[in-house]
Amino acid sequence: MINLPFKHELLDGKGNPCTIEFREATVEDIDKVMELQQVIVDALPDKDLYQTSTKEEYLLQLQEDCCFMAECNGEVAGFSVLVPNDADNPRNYGKYFDYDREQLAKTASLDLTMVSPKYRGLGIQRNFNKIRIGKAVENGAAEGLCSISPDNPYSYRNFTVLNFDIIEEREMYGGKKRYLLRKVF
């Protein structure tokens, strides 16, 4: 497990030293999250690759879920959400498979990762995944589920290198195609 805060020192795409700091996100980060979402949506060639959320939805996640920020020199580089294993949480992806309460209580959902276009390719999503998996295991989860667009090879690769497997393709978020992936811990 990666303990937070965590600093990842590397070279950016231009060969300059860069330190990405990962930390837990709080409600006070809501404006940063909304700005990051807009930057990402503006840069997308295909808007179906990403499902936007409202400010109220992000506030709920910041209050109830495990949320994480990545920053470089005070600039937001990424944001990620883990929906903890909870049988009563309507955002638990196990509900897509009609899991019973016992299985839902052991299933965590790696719900969302946003990485600023400026910081893509630096391993931020992969670090978020490791942080979220560690937190899920720490909380007693036996498996993790996530959804990704079939047209997003970067996210797909970041999950498959961690031994997530596609278990289903389905329409979600108002008709957008998504893979549902699972990893047993």
Sequence and secondary structure as in RCSB ss.txt:
>XXXX:A:sequence
MINLPFKHELLDGKGNPCTIEFREATVEDIDKVMELQQVIVDALPDKDLYQTSTKEEYLLQLQEDCCFMAECNGE
VAGFSVLVPNDADNPRNYGKYFDYDREQLAKTASLDLTMVSPKYRGLGIQRNFNKIRIGKAVENGAAEGLCSISP
DNPYSYRNFTVLNFDIIEEREMYGGKKRYLLRKVF
>XXXX:A:secstr
   SSEEEEEE TTS EEEEEEEE  GGGHHHHHHHHHHHHHH SSGGG     HHHHHHHHHHSEEEEEEETTE
EEEEEEEE   TT TT GGGGGT  HHHHTTEEEEEEEEE GGGTTSSHHHHHHHHHHHHHHHTT SEEEEEE T
T HHHHHHHHTTT EEEEEEEETTTEEEEEEEEE 
